[in-house]
Amino acid sequence: MLRSIRSGGLPYIIPRSEIPIKSAAEIIGKLLLTIVIVIVLLVIVLIAYFVFSGSSLMDLEAAVSDEWSIYAQMIVFTIAAFGMYALFERKRGWPLGFMQKSAALWTVRGMLAGILLMSASAALIWLLGGAEWHWIGFNRTVILSLLDGAVLYAAVAVYEEFFARGYVQGLIRYHYGSITAVVVSSILFALMHGFNPGSFESPLPMVNLWLAGVLLAVSREASGGLWLPIGLHLTWNYFQGYVYGFRVSGTDNVPSVIESTASGPVALSGGSFGVEGSFVTTIITIAGIAAVYAIYNGKKRES
């Protein structure tokens, strides 16, 4: 297949096989530019921090790992992605997914789905001997931890879904369609977590991160907006760490309602990566993807 276009008033022919290559180069270029913007903004934030706090460069490691810097990274990624969208994509007409009808209802549906899927994974790991649980309850430390976690993972859910499902998935979908967008954005989502402790303890953490990305991406396609995956992402992380006491994507344990200790083989317990390192989560996530896809197709047939 050939496509005729004009340049300087004269038509010339471009083989269609070259068009996807040009689109891929455009996508890669925009994603790299987004990362460059993120790095520049983070450097500016760190310089401002050192200037106004009076800290020295010797405190760099502590500053980067501090809670304020985590929120700063979220804000910077969001600004960079929105800036790229506003400059290059808004005129093309594809939506980021924030402006969605019945956003509150979609969020609640996502939160319920996240609770269901994470509870099923955690309970099965425990029942099969992959974790030992000790009830802690709702003491002052746990309550403060629950409140802190709600704010943290609400922010994480919004920023990661905006970046991965809103901007990246939308950008790829515009050029290549939904299936490619779901697969590729989910790979990038998994790679975003590749520096977390325990990511490569076995193949399962990266497999499950990719499947979680697929689940969230299919949820984005199914609902037509970001609020279903935002709700799902929020409670998936929150219940994993702050209720059931597992490590969330390899991060440190936090004060939780249930204290969880890994036991049994790593493939079952998830090891140092937590629930997302277990084959149980692989099965549950695949079931979740199938359920969302089936519901989505059912609604399409009804409409």
C-alpha positions in Angstrom: 0.0 0.0 0.0 1.2 3.5 -0.9 0.1 6.9 0.3 0.5 10.1 -1.7 1.3 13.3 0.1 2.4 16.7 -1.1 5.5 18.8 -0.4 6.2 22.1 -2.1 3.2 21.5 -4.3 4.5 18.2 -5.8 3.1 14.8 -4.9 5.4 12.0 -3.8 4.8 8.5 -2.5 5.6 7.1 1.0 5.2 3.3 1.5 2.8 2.6 4.3 5.4 0.4 5.9 7.3 3.6 6.8 4.4 5.2 8.5 4.5 3.0 11.7 8.3 3.6 11.9 7.7 7.4 11.9 5.0 7.1 14.5 7.2 4.9 16.7 10.0 7.5 16.4 7.6 10.3 17.3 6.3 8.4 20.4 9.8 7.5 21.6 11.0 11.1 21.1 8.1 12.5 23.1 8.6 10.0 25.9 12.3 10.8 26.1 11.5 14.5 26.1 9.1 14.0 28.9 11.8 12.2 30.9 14.3 15.0 30.2 11.7 17.6 31.5 11.2 15.5 34.6 14.9 15.3 35.3 15.4 19.1 34.7 12.4 19.9 37.0 13.7 17.6 39.7 17.1 19.1 39.6 15.5 22.6 40.0 13.4 21.3 43.0 16.6 19.8 44.6 18.5 23.0 44.1 15.7 25.0 45.7 15.6 22.6 48.6 19.3 22.9 49.3 19.2 26.7 49.0 16.3 27.3 51.3 16.9 24.5 53.8 20.6 25.2 54.2 21.4 21.5 53.7 24.6 20.4 52.0 25.1 17.9 49.1 26.2 15.4 51.7 22.5 15.2 52.6 21.4 14.3 49.0 20.6 10.7 49.7 18.4 11.6 52.7 16.7 14.3 50.7 15.8 12.0 47.8 14.4 9.3 50.1 12.4 11.8 52.2 8.6 11.8 51.9 8.5 15.3 50.5 10.6 14.3 47.6 8.2 11.4 46.8 5.4 13.9 46.4 7.7 16.2 44.5 8.4 13.4 42.0 4.7 12.8 41.5 4.0 16.5 40.9 6.9 16.8 38.5 5.9 13.7 36.4 2.3 15.1 36.3 3.4 18.6 35.2 5.8 17.1 32.5 3.1 14.8 31.1 0.4 17.5 31.1 2.8 20.0 29.5 3.6 17.5 26.7 0.0 16.8 26.2 -1.0 20.5 26.1 1.8 21.3 23.6 1.5 18.4 21.2 -1.6 16.3 21.7 -4.5 18.5 22.8 -5.1 19.7 19.2 -5.3 16.1 18.0 -8.4 15.6 20.1 -7.7 12.5 22.0 -8.6 12.7 25.8 -6.4 12.2 28.8 -9.4 10.6 30.6 -9.9 12.9 33.6 -13.0 14.7 32.3 -15.3 11.7 32.6 -19.0 11.5 33.3 -19.9 9.7 36.6 -16.3 9.9 37.7 -17.2 9.3 41.4 -19.2 6.1 40.5 -16.4 4.8 38.3 -13.9 5.5 41.2 -16.1 3.5 43.7 -16.3 0.6 41.2 -12.6 0.6 40.8 -12.0 0.8 44.6 -14.3 -2.2 45.1 -12.6 -4.2 42.4 -9.2 -3.4 43.9 -10.3 -4.6 47.4 -11.8 -7.8 45.9 -8.8 -8.7 43.8 -6.2 -7.9 46.5 -8.2 -9.6 49.2 -8.5 -12.7 47.1 -4.7 -12.7 46.4 -3.8 -12.1 50.1 -6.2 -14.6 51.5 -5.2 -17.4 49.1 -1.5 -16.8 49.8 -2.2 -17.0 53.5 -4.4 -20.1 53.1 -1.8 -21.9 51.1 0.9 -21.2 53.7 2.7 -18.4 51.9 2.2 -15.9 54.8 1.8 -15.9 58.5 -0.6 -13.3 59.9 -0.8 -11.7 63.2 -3.7 -9.4 64.1 -2.6 -5.9 65.2 -5.8 -4.1 65.2 -6.5 -0.3 65.3 -4.1 1.2 67.8 -2.9 4.8 67.5 0.1 3.9 65.4 -1.9 1.9 63.0 -4.6 4.6 62.6 -2.1 7.3 61.9 -0.4 4.9 59.4 -3.8 4.2 57.7 -4.4 7.9 57.3 -0.9 8.5 55.9 -1.3 5.6 53.5 -4.6 6.8 52.2 -3.1 10.2 51.2 0.1 8.6 49.8 -1.6 5.9 47.7 -4.4 8.3 46.5 -1.6 10.5 45.2 0.3 7.5 43.7 -2.8 6.2 42.0 -3.7 9.6 40.4 -0.1 10.4 39.2 0.7 6.9 37.9 -2.6 6.5 36.1 -2.4 10.0 34.7 1.1 9.3 33.3 0.8 5.7 32.3 -2.8 5.3 31.3 -3.7 8.9 30.5 -0.7 10.2 28.6 1.4 7.2 27.5 -1.5 4.9 26.7 -3.4 7.7 25.0 -0.4 8.7 22.9 0.3 5.1 21.7 -3.4 4.5 21.2 -3.7 7.5 18.9 -1.0 6.0 16.6 -1.5 2.3 16.9 -4.9 1.4 18.4 -6.0 0.0 21.7 -4.3 -3.4 21.8 -0.8 -2.0 21.1 -1.4 0.8 23.6 -2.5 -1.7 26.4 0.5 -4.0 25.8 3.2 -1.3 25.4 2.0 1.0 28.2 1.9 -1.9 30.5 5.5 -2.8 29.7 6.6 0.7 30.5 4.5 0.6 33.7 6.4 -2.5 34.8 9.7 -1.0 33.9 8.8 2.1 36.0 8.9 -0.2 39.0 12.0 -2.1 37.9 14.3 -0.3 40.4 12.2 -1.4 43.4 13.9 -3.8 45.8 13.2 -7.5 44.9 11.9 -6.7 41.3 14.1 -9.4 39.9 14.1 -11.8 42.8 12.2 -14.1 40.4 10.5 -13.5 37.1 7.1 -13.2 38.8 7.4 -9.6 40.1 7.9 -8.2 36.6 5.3 -10.5 35.1 2.8 -9.5 37.7 3.6 -5.8 37.3 3.0 -6.1 33.6 -0.3 -8.0 34.2 -1.3 -5.3 36.7 -0.6 -2.7 34.0 -2.8 -4.7 31.5 -5.6 -4.8 34.1 -5.4 -1.1 34.6 -5.1 -0.3 30.9 -8.1 -2.5 30.0 -10.0 -0.8 32.8 -9.1 2.5 31.1 -10.4 1.2 27.8 -13.5 -0.3 29.3 -14.6 2.8 31.2 -13.5 5.4 28.7 -11.7 7.3 31.5 -9.1 7.2 34.3 -11.3 7.0 37.3 -11.9 3.2 37.3 -8.2 2.4 37.1 -7.4 5.1 39.7 -9.9 3.6 42.2 -8.6 0.1 41.5 -4.9 1.1 41.8 -5.6 3.0 45.1 -7.2 0.1 47.0 -5.0 -2.6 45.4 -1.9 -0.9 47.0 -3.6 0.3 50.1 -5.1 -3.0 51.2 -1.9 -4.8 50.2 0.3 -2.8 52.5 -1.8 -1.1 55.2 -4.5 -3.7 55.8 -2.8 -7.1 55.0 0.7 -6.1 55.9 2.6 -7.1 52.8 5.3 -5.2 51.1 3.9 -3.1 48.2 6.1 -3.7 45.1 9.1 -4.3 47.3 8.9 -1.2 49.5 9.3 -1.4 53.2 6.6 -2.8 55.5 4.4 -0.2 57.3 2.3 -0.3 60.4 -0.8 -2.2 59.3 -4.0 -3.8 60.6 -2.5 -7.3 60.1 1.2 -8.0 60.4 2.3 -10.3 57.6 5.5 -12.5 57.5 6.5 -14.4 54.3 6.7 -18.1 54.6 7.1 -21.0 52.2 8.6 -20.8 48.7 9.1 -17.4 47.2 6.9 -18.2 44.2 4.0 -18.6 46.7 4.8 -15.9 49.3 6.1 -13.3 46.9 9.3 -13.0 49.0 10.7 -9.6 49.6 8.5 -8.1 46.8 5.2 -8.9 48.5 1.9 -10.1 47.0 2.9 -9.0 43.5 5.8 -11.6 43.6 3.4 -14.6 44.0 2.0 -16.9 41.3 -1.3 -16.6 43.2 -1.5 -12.9 42.1 -0.7 -13.9 38.6 -3.8 -16.1 38.5 -6.0 -13.5 40.3 -4.9 -10.7 38.0 -5.5 -12.7 34.8 -9.0 -13.4 36.2 -9.5 -9.7 36.8 -8.4 -8.8 33.3 -10.8 -11.4 31.9 -13.7 -10.1 34.0 -13.2 -6.5 33.0 -12.9 -7.5 29.3 -16.0 -9.6 29.5 -18.0 -6.8 31.1 -16.7 -4.3 28.6 -17.6 -6.5 25.6 -21.0 -7.1 27.1 -21.7 -3.4 27.4 -20.5 -2.8 23.8 -22.9 -5.5 22.5 -25.8 -3.9 24.5 -25.2 -0.4 23.1 
